[in-house]
């Protein structure tokens, strides 16, 4: 299931392990380590990073949206997908 994480970028929510706010110091260090190891995907389009999505591959995706917004979009997509399956 693909979910918009802002500015036309989408992520496969089946591969997301967690969605974390990016304002804590340990998370900022995690972002820097991922960037140094080329495991970070920046989907902020130059805006402030508000959350990161940790993927099952070890990559992290940086997003300028709040975690609550991404969670709501994922929930809406999931409900829509289920209703389409029920109709079909």
C-alpha positions in Angstrom: 0.0 0.0 0.0 1.6 3.3 -1.1 1.0 6.4 1.0 1.8 10.0 0.2 4.5 11.3 2.7 4.5 14.8 1.3 5.3 16.8 -1.8 4.4 14.0 -4.2 6.6 11.4 -2.5 5.1 8.0 -1.6 6.3 5.1 0.5 5.2 1.4 0.7 3.7 1.2 4.1 4.1 -2.6 4.1 7.9 -2.0 4.5 7.7 0.6 7.3 8.8 -0.6 10.7 8.1 2.6 12.6 7.3 6.3 12.2 9.2 8.5 14.6 9.2 12.2 15.5 12.6 13.7 14.5 13.0 16.3 17.3 14.9 14.2 19.8 18.7 14.2 19.9 19.1 10.4 19.5 16.9 10.5 16.4 19.0 13.3 14.9 22.1 11.2 15.5 20.4 8.3 13.8 19.6 10.5 10.8 23.3 11.6 10.6 24.5 8.0 10.8 22.1 6.9 8.1 23.2 9.8 5.8 26.9 8.9 6.4 26.1 5.3 5.4 23.9 6.3 2.4 20.9 4.7 4.0 18.8 7.9 4.2 16.2 9.0 1.7 15.4 12.7 2.0 11.7 13.3 0.9 11.5 16.7 2.6 12.0 18.8 -0.5 14.2 21.2 1.5 11.9 21.6 4.4 12.4 20.8 8.0 12.4 17.1 8.9 9.5 16.4 11.2 9.5 12.6 11.2 11.4 9.7 9.9 10.1 6.4 8.6 12.3 3.4 9.5 12.1 0.8 6.8 12.6 -3.0 7.1 15.7 -2.8 4.9 17.5 -0.5 7.4 16.9 2.6 5.4 15.2 5.7 6.8 13.0 8.1 4.9 12.9 11.7 6.1 9.5 13.5 5.8 8.4 17.1 6.4 5.0 15.9 7.6 4.1 15.1 11.2 3.8 11.5 12.2 0.1 11.9 12.9 -0.5 13.1 9.3 1.2 10.1 7.8 -0.6 7.7 10.2 -3.9 9.2 9.2 -3.1 8.9 5.5 -2.1 5.2 6.0 -5.3 4.5 7.9 -7.5 6.1 5.3 -5.7 4.2 2.5 -6.1 0.9 4.4 -9.8 1.5 4.9 -10.3 2.5 1.3 -8.4 -0.6 0.2 -10.6 -2.9 2.4 -13.8 -1.3 1.2 -12.8 -1.9 -2.5 -12.0 -5.5 -1.7 -15.4 -6.0 -0.1 -17.1 -4.5 -3.2 -15.1 -6.5 -5.7 
